[in-house]
Each structure stands twice: as C-alpha cells, then as structure tokens.
Amino acid sequence: MDNDGYGRYRGEVQIAKRNLSANANVNVIGYVIEEDHELLSLVRPGQKLELITV
C-alpha cells in the first residue's frame, strides 16, 4: 500500500506477482498464499476487490 511518501497516490494497493525491491514509500500489508496464485490471473486493472483475513 502506498504511504504518505507517494502523495496523492497514498492508500493505493498493488498486487505484485513477484518480489520487488524495498521502497520507503510502500508498505507490505499482506501476501497471496501460493495455493491462490492462480487466482491472480482473474484480477483485472481497476477491478474492486475485498481482502479478508482468515
């Protein structure tokens, strides 16, 4: 999730399909478990998602 360091983009969430280098403007807020990686192909740009804790 982009933090205050990204200004007007703060609060935006990105789902990365690979590990990215550390960035002070981004906070890691979770991970997709390996058994659900195949579901990432169903996510489209701009689509609304609900993230839940189990």
Gaussian input, Z-matrix of N, CA and C with variables (Angstrom, degrees):
# hf/3-21g

backbone

0 1
 N
 C     1     B1
 C     2     B2     1     A1
 N     3     B3     2     A2     1     D1
 C     4     B4     3     A3     2     D2
 C     5     B5     4     A4     3     D3
 N     6     B6     5     A5     4     D4
 C     7     B7     6     A6     5     D5
 C     8     B8     7     A7     6     D6
 N     9     B9     8     A8     7     D7
 C    10    B10     9     A9     8     D8
 C    11    B11    10    A10     9     D9
 N    12    B12    11    A11    10    D10
 C    13    B13    12    A12    11    D11
 C    14    B14    13    A13    12    D12
 N    15    B15    14    A14    13    D13
 C    16    B16    15    A15    14    D14
 C    17    B17    16    A16    15    D15
 N    18    B18    17    A17    16    D16
 C    19    B19    18    A18    17    D17
 C    20    B20    19    A19    18    D18
 N    21    B21    20    A20    19    D19
 C    22    B22    21    A21    20    D20
 C    23    B23    22    A22    21    D21
 N    24    B24    23    A23    22    D22
 C    25    B25    24    A24    23    D23
 C    26    B26    25    A25    24    D24
 N    27    B27    26    A26    25    D25
 C    28    B28    27    A27    26    D26
 C    29    B29    28    A28    27    D27
 N    30    B30    29    A29    28    D28
 C    31    B31    30    A30    29    D29
 C    32    B32    31    A31    30    D30
 N    33    B33    32    A32    31    D31
 C    34    B34    33    A33    32    D32
 C    35    B35    34    A34    33    D33
 N    36    B36    35    A35    34    D34
 C    37    B37    36    A36    35    D35
 C    38    B38    37    A37    36    D36
 N    39    B39    38    A38    37    D37
 C    40    B40    39    A39    38    D38
 C    41    B41    40    A40    39    D39
 N    42    B42    41    A41    40    D40
 C    43    B43    42    A42    41    D41
 C    44    B44    43    A43    42    D42
 N    45    B45    44    A44    43    D43
 C    46    B46    45    A45    44    D44
 C    47    B47    46    A46    45    D45
 N    48    B48    47    A47    46    D46
 C    49    B49    48    A48    47    D47
 C    50    B50    49    A49    48    D48
 N    51    B51    50    A50    49    D49
 C    52    B52    51    A51    50    D50
 C    53    B53    52    A52    51    D51
 N    54    B54    53    A53    52    D52
 C    55    B55    54    A54    53    D53
 C    56    B56    55    A55    54    D54
 N    57    B57    56    A56    55    D55
 C    58    B58    57    A57    56    D56
 C    59    B59    58    A58    57    D57
 N    60    B60    59    A59    58    D58
 C    61    B61    60    A60    59    D59
 C    62    B62    61    A61    60    D60
 N    63    B63    62    A62    61    D61
 C    64    B64    63    A63    62    D62
 C    65    B65    64    A64    63    D63
 N    66    B66    65    A65    64    D64
 C    67    B67    66    A66    65    D65
 C    68    B68    67    A67    66    D66
 N    69    B69    68    A68    67    D67
 C    70    B70    69    A69    68    D68
 C    71    B71    70    A70    69    D69
 N    72    B72    71    A71    70    D70
 C    73    B73    72    A72    71    D71
 C    74    B74    73    A73    72    D72
 N    75    B75    74    A74    73    D73
 C    76    B76    75    A75    74    D74
 C    77    B77    76    A76    75    D75
 N    78    B78    77    A77    76    D76
 C    79    B79    78    A78    77    D77
 C    80    B80    79    A79    78    D78
 N    81    B81    80    A80    79    D79
 C    82    B82    81    A81    80    D80
 C    83    B83    82    A82    81    D81
 N    84    B84    83    A83    82    D82
 C    85    B85    84    A84    83    D83
 C    86    B86    85    A85    84    D84
 N    87    B87    86    A86    85    D85
 C    88    B88    87    A87    86    D86
 C    89    B89    88    A88    87    D87
 N    90    B90    89    A89    88    D88
 C    91    B91    90    A90    89    D89
 C    92    B92    91    A91    90    D90
 N    93    B93    92    A92    91    D91
 C    94    B94    93    A93    92    D92
 C    95    B95    94    A94    93    D93
 N    96    B96    95    A95    94    D94
 C    97    B97    96    A96    95    D95
 C    98    B98    97    A97    96    D96
 N    99    B99    98    A98    97    D97
 C   100   B100    99    A99    98    D98
 C   101   B101   100   A100    99    D99
 N   102   B102   101   A101   100   D100
 C   103   B103   102   A102   101   D101
 C   104   B104   103   A103   102   D102
 N   105   B105   104   A104   103   D103
 C   106   B106   105   A105   104   D104
 C   107   B107   106   A106   105   D105
 N   108   B108   107   A107   106   D106
 C   109   B109   108   A108   107   D107
 C   110   B110   109   A109   108   D108
 N   111   B111   110   A110   109   D109
 C   112   B112   111   A111   110   D110
 C   113   B113   112   A112   111   D111
 N   114   B114   113   A113   112   D112
 C   115   B115   114   A114   113   D113
 C   116   B116   115   A115   114   D114
 N   117   B117   116   A116   115   D115
 C   118   B118   117   A117   116   D116
 C   119   B119   118   A118   117   D117
 N   120   B120   119   A119   118   D118
 C   121   B121   120   A120   119   D119
 C   122   B122   121   A121   120   D120
 N   123   B123   122   A122   121   D121
 C   124   B124   123   A123   122   D122
 C   125   B125   124   A124   123   D123
 N   126   B126   125   A125   124   D124
 C   127   B127   126   A126   125   D125
 C   128   B128   127   A127   126   D126
 N   129   B129   128   A128   127   D127
 C   130   B130   129   A129   128   D128
 C   131   B131   130   A130   129   D129
 N   132   B132   131   A131   130   D130
 C   133   B133   132   A132   131   D131
 C   134   B134   133   A133   132   D132
 N   135   B135   134   A134   133   D133
 C   136   B136   135   A135   134   D134
 C   137   B137   136   A136   135   D135
 N   138   B138   137   A137   136   D136
 C   139   B139   138   A138   137   D137
 C   140   B140   139   A139   138   D138
 N   141   B141   140   A140   139   D139
 C   142   B142   141   A141   140   D140
 C   143   B143   142   A142   141   D141
 N   144   B144   143   A143   142   D142
 C   145   B145   144   A144   143   D143
 C   146   B146   145   A145   144   D144
 N   147   B147   146   A146   145   D145
 C   148   B148   147   A147   146   D146
 C   149   B149   148   A148   147   D147
 N   150   B150   149   A149   148   D148
 C   151   B151   150   A150   149   D149
 C   152   B152   151   A151   150   D150
 N   153   B153   152   A152   151   D151
 C   154   B154   153   A153   152   D152
 C   155   B155   154   A154   153   D153
 N   156   B156   155   A155   154   D154
 C   157   B157   156   A156   155   D155
 C   158   B158   157   A157   156   D156
 N   159   B159   158   A158   157   D157
 C   160   B160   159   A159   158   D158
 C   161   B161   160   A160   159   D159

   B1=1.4448
   B2=1.5255
   B3=1.3241
   B4=1.4614
   B5=1.5220
   B6=1.3341
   B7=1.4612
   B8=1.5268
   B9=1.3272
   B10=1.4733
   B11=1.5159
   B12=1.3280
   B13=1.4616
   B14=1.5216
   B15=1.3159
   B16=1.4618
   B17=1.5258
   B18=1.3241
   B19=1.4635
   B20=1.5111
   B21=1.3332
   B22=1.4691
   B23=1.5226
   B24=1.3274
   B25=1.4644
   B26=1.5263
   B27=1.3357
   B28=1.4686
   B29=1.5243
   B30=1.3018
   B31=1.4539
   B32=1.5198
   B33=1.3382
   B34=1.4574
   B35=1.5232
   B36=1.3188
   B37=1.4558
   B38=1.5161
   B39=1.3137
   B40=1.4641
   B41=1.5202
   B42=1.3202
   B43=1.4585
   B44=1.5234
   B45=1.3251
   B46=1.4678
   B47=1.5191
   B48=1.3213
   B49=1.4600
   B50=1.5231
   B51=1.3200
   B52=1.4649
   B53=1.5226
   B54=1.3120
   B55=1.4569
   B56=1.5191
   B57=1.3118
   B58=1.4613
   B59=1.5205
   B60=1.3156
   B61=1.4613
   B62=1.5318
   B63=1.3162
   B64=1.4658
   B65=1.5233
   B66=1.3294
   B67=1.4554
   B68=1.5273
   B69=1.3213
   B70=1.4642
   B71=1.5253
   B72=1.3297
   B73=1.4612
   B74=1.5258
   B75=1.3294
   B76=1.4656
   B77=1.5227
   B78=1.3332
   B79=1.4601
   B80=1.5237
   B81=1.3294
   B82=1.4624
   B83=1.5191
   B84=1.3366
   B85=1.4608
   B86=1.5272
   B87=1.3260
   B88=1.4620
   B89=1.5148
   B90=1.3045
   B91=1.4620
   B92=1.5191
   B93=1.3337
   B94=1.4572
   B95=1.5234
   B96=1.3344
   B97=1.4585
   B98=1.5295
   B99=1.3283
   B100=1.4654
   B101=1.5248
   B102=1.3129
   B103=1.4624
   B104=1.5279
   B105=1.3407
   B106=1.4654
   B107=1.5267
   B108=1.3229
   B109=1.4669
   B110=1.5270
   B111=1.3278
   B112=1.4640
   B113=1.5223
   B114=1.3159
   B115=1.4632
   B116=1.5270
   B117=1.3285
   B118=1.4713
   B119=1.5229
   B120=1.3270
   B121=1.4691
   B122=1.5310
   B123=1.3235
   B124=1.4665
   B125=1.5251
   B126=1.3216
   B127=1.4642
   B128=1.5252
   B129=1.3278
   B130=1.4694
   B131=1.5300
   B132=1.3364
   B133=1.4708
   B134=1.5295
   B135=1.3198
   B136=1.4555
   B137=1.5187
   B138=1.3232
   B139=1.4533
   B140=1.5232
   B141=1.3079
   B142=1.4589
   B143=1.5119
   B144=1.3370
   B145=1.4497
   B146=1.5143
   B147=1.3095
   B148=1.4548
   B149=1.5182
   B150=1.3192
   B151=1.4554
   B152=1.5199
   B153=1.3246
   B154=1.4567
   B155=1.5150
   B156=1.3103
   B157=1.4661
   B158=1.5104
   B159=1.3193
   B160=1.4649
   B161=1.5134
   A1=107.73
   A2=115.08
   A3=118.95
   A4=109.28
   A5=116.23
   A6=120.11
   A7=110.39
   A8=117.46
   A9=121.69
   A10=113.22
   A11=118.16
   A12=121.25
   A13=113.06
   A14=118.07
   A15=121.92
   A16=112.46
   A17=116.39
   A18=120.43
   A19=113.39
   A20=116.31
   A21=120.34
   A22=113.04
   A23=118.23
   A24=121.16
   A25=112.56
   A26=117.15
   A27=119.54
   A28=109.61
   A29=115.17
   A30=120.89
   A31=114.26
   A32=117.52
   A33=119.31
   A34=109.71
   A35=115.58
   A36=122.18
   A37=109.24
   A38=115.52
   A39=121.84
   A40=108.41
   A41=116.14
   A42=121.00
   A43=106.32
   A44=115.81
   A45=121.40
   A46=109.52
   A47=116.34
   A48=120.95
   A49=112.45
   A50=116.80
   A51=121.36
   A52=107.88
   A53=116.43
   A54=120.61
   A55=110.00
   A56=116.45
   A57=122.75
   A58=108.99
   A59=116.10
   A60=119.48
   A61=109.33
   A62=115.33
   A63=121.30
   A64=110.59
   A65=115.72
   A66=122.12
   A67=107.00
   A68=117.03
   A69=121.80
   A70=112.52
   A71=118.38
   A72=122.09
   A73=113.27
   A74=116.67
   A75=121.28
   A76=109.61
   A77=115.90
   A78=121.69
   A79=108.61
   A80=117.69
   A81=121.89
   A82=106.74
   A83=116.42
   A84=119.85
   A85=112.31
   A86=117.58
   A87=119.17
   A88=111.14
   A89=114.81
   A90=122.74
   A91=109.13
   A92=116.73
   A93=122.21
   A94=106.18
   A95=116.48
   A96=119.14
   A97=109.47
   A98=115.30
   A99=120.98
   A100=112.85
   A101=118.37
   A102=119.75
   A103=112.75
   A104=118.20
   A105=122.06
   A106=113.25
   A107=118.96
   A108=121.50
   A109=112.02
   A110=117.37
   A111=120.25
   A112=111.83
   A113=118.04
   A114=121.82
   A115=112.27
   A116=117.56
   A117=120.75
   A118=111.77
   A119=117.63
   A120=120.33
   A121=111.78
   A122=117.94
   A123=122.38
   A124=112.56
   A125=117.51
   A126=121.94
   A127=109.26
   A128=116.07
   A129=122.50
   A130=110.55
   A131=117.54
   A132=120.46
   A133=111.20
   A134=115.76
   A135=121.81
   A136=115.05
   A137=116.89
   A138=120.72
   A139=110.53
   A140=117.21
   A141=121.41
   A142=109.30
   A143=115.79
   A144=122.60
   A145=109.54
   A146=115.57
   A147=120.36
   A148=107.17
   A149=116.40
   A150=122.34
   A151=107.88
   A152=116.39
   A153=120.48
   A154=110.30
   A155=115.76
   A156=122.35
   A157=108.00
   A158=115.81
   A159=119.23
   A160=109.93
   D1=129.78
   D2=178.69
   D3=-68.11
   D4=135.72
   D5=-179.69
   D6=-102.61
   D7=-168.95
   D8=-176.21
   D9=-56.92
   D10=-23.43
   D11=179.33
   D12=-62.74
   D13=-20.22
   D14=179.11
   D15=-96.59
   D16=10.79
   D17=174.09
   D18=57.83
   D19=-122.63
   D20=-173.75
   D21=-65.32
   D22=-13.89
   D23=179.02
   D24=-91.59
   D25=-0.16
   D26=-178.56
   D27=-57.84
   D28=143.18
   D29=-179.06
   D30=92.41
   D31=-14.04
   D32=178.13
   D33=-72.23
   D34=144.68
   D35=-178.92
   D36=-113.36
   D37=137.49
   D38=177.69
   D39=-122.92
   D40=141.00
   D41=173.34
   D42=-109.39
   D43=114.12
   D44=-178.04
   D45=-97.02
   D46=137.83
   D47=179.22
   D48=-87.77
   D49=-4.22
   D50=177.47
   D51=-146.16
   D52=162.31
   D53=178.25
   D54=-67.57
   D55=138.08
   D56=178.46
   D57=-113.35
   D58=157.36
   D59=178.06
   D60=-67.90
   D61=155.97
   D62=-178.42
   D63=-61.28
   D64=145.16
   D65=179.01
   D66=-144.59
   D67=124.30
   D68=-177.12
   D69=-63.29
   D70=-17.58
   D71=-178.85
   D72=-91.99
   D73=2.36
   D74=-176.28
   D75=-128.17
   D76=135.55
   D77=175.21
   D78=-111.03
   D79=132.18
   D80=173.93
   D81=-80.12
   D82=122.47
   D83=-176.65
   D84=-112.92
   D85=-0.55
   D86=178.83
   D87=171.81
   D88=178.54
   D89=179.61
   D90=-137.76
   D91=152.22
   D92=172.11
   D93=-93.15
   D94=123.71
   D95=-179.00
   D96=-66.71
   D97=150.02
   D98=-172.83
   D99=-54.61
   D100=-39.88
   D101=-177.61
   D102=-66.22
   D103=-14.94
   D104=178.32
   D105=-103.73
   D106=2.78
   D107=-179.47
   D108=-56.36
   D109=-36.45
   D110=-178.89
   D111=-62.89
   D112=-24.63
   D113=179.48
   D114=-70.09
   D115=-20.90
   D116=-179.26
   D117=-61.09
   D118=-26.91
   D119=179.19
   D120=-67.81
   D121=-15.49
   D122=179.50
   D123=-86.92
   D124=-13.53
   D125=-177.42
   D126=-84.15
   D127=129.74
   D128=-179.72
   D129=-112.42
   D130=152.26
   D131=178.80
   D132=-55.08
   D133=134.71
   D134=177.78
   D135=79.64
   D136=-4.07
   D137=-179.72
   D138=-70.44
   D139=141.48
   D140=177.16
   D141=-82.53
   D142=136.55
   D143=178.83
   D144=-128.61
   D145=154.40
   D146=171.46
   D147=-117.42
   D148=121.72
   D149=179.00
   D150=-97.30
   D151=129.27
   D152=-178.24
   D153=-124.34
   D154=153.47
   D155=176.21
   D156=-99.19
   D157=133.28
   D158=177.71
   D159=-119.85

